[in-house]
Amino acid sequence: MEARTSVEISSTLLSIDEITKWVAVPEAGGIDLFIGAVRNHAHKKKVIHLEFEAYKPMAIKEMQKVVDHALQTWDCRKVAIWHRVGHLGIGDIAVLVAVSADHRAATFKACEYCIETLKLTVPIWKKEFFEDGSHWVSAYP
């Protein structure tokens, strides 16, 4: 039986094409994709780069709970969350969430749930680096 969920934590580049291909199935009339990229500013300061760290065993377990819930709640075909760790530059992709379902409404709701819940429950931490120092960031500034 083909897998319906995918969760990954990687130190290498994340691929929009790969995650989109992974969730695409002939039955799905809708695919929603969230791309979280590193922006060049925060707190009215210029961001130089970010670093992400994760407690990988627990993060994978919590990510799996998120995708399983989305799959069951919104009758999705496939759900994936891929997150990057390590040093990320401006414009780099930090997280991808992809959802496929028969109809678009389910994909929108499931995708939003996945990214919001990921930020609240998954042990992945972000450190912002500025010209004058750095600091760890909570999920919601």
N, C-alpha and C positions, 0 to 999 in steps of 0.2 A: 504494500500500500504506500502511495506517495505521501511524503511529509506535507503537512498543512501549515506548519509554523517553522520559522527560522529565527534564531537569536545568535548574534555574534558580537564578540568584543575583539577588536583587531588593532594592531599597531601599524598596519599598512593602509594605503589609500582605500576608501570606500567607493564602490562603483554604482552610479545611478542605473546604468544599463543592466548590470548583473542583478541587482535587487528587483528591478522591474521585470526582467525575464523570469526571475524565480517565482514571483507571485502571479504571473500571467498564466491563465488557463482558458481553454475554449469556452467554458461556461460563463466566464466573468465578462459582464458588460461594462464594468467600471473598475478602474485602478486608481487609487489615490496614493500620492507620494509626498511625504514631508521631507524636506532637506534642511537640516540645521547646519549652517555655515558659520565660520569664525568671522565676526564683524570687526571693524577697525576702531571701535570706540565703546566705552562703557563708563558710566559715572562721570561724564563730561571730561574724560581723559582719552588720550590716544592709546589704543591697545597695540602692543608690539607682537605678541603671540599668546597662545594659551597652552596649558598642559592639562591633560586629563589623566586621572588615576582611577583604578577600580579594584575592588576586592572581587576578583573574577569569579570564583565559585559561587559566591552569594549573588553577585550581579546577574549571572546567567540564570540562576534559579528564579530570581525576582522578575527578570525579563520574560522568562517562560510563563510565569503566572499572568503577566500582562497580556501576552499574545493569546494565551489560552482563553482568557476571559473575553477578549475582543472577538475571537473566533466564534465562541458560543453565543455571546450576547447579540451580535449583529448579523449572524448567519453569513459569515464571510467564507470565501473559498480558501484564501491563504493570507497569512499575516506574518510580516517580518520586521524585526528591529535589529539594525546593525549599528554599533557604536565604535568609535575610534578612541584609542588612548595614546598617550605620549605627547610629543611636541607637535602642535598644529599652528600653521601660519595663517595670516589673514586670507580669507577666501577658501580655506580648506574645509572639507565636509567633516563635521564632527559626528553627526548622527543621521541615519536614514530610517524612515518608517514607511513601509509599503503594505497596502491592503488591496485585495481583490475580492469582488463580490458580484453577484448577478446584476445588482443595481447600484447606482452611484450613492444614494443616501446612506447605505450601510458603510460604504468605504469612507465617506467623510466623517461619520460619527466614530467609527472604529479607529481611524487614523488619529483624530484629535484625542480620543481617550488614551491611546498608546503613548503619545508624546507627553501628555500632561501627567499621566501616571508614572511614566519612566522618570520624569524629573522629581517626582515626590517620593518614590519608593525604592529606586534602584541605587545601590551604593557605587555611584560614579561621581567623582569630584573634579571640579574645574578650578584651575588657578589662572588668574589673569595677570599678565606682565605688562607694565607700563614703563614709560621712560624714567619715572621716579620711584619704581619699586614694584611690588607684586602683592596679591592677596588671594586667599581662597574665597570662592563665591558660593553662596547658598543657592538652592534651586530657583528661588524667586528673589530678584534684587529689590 
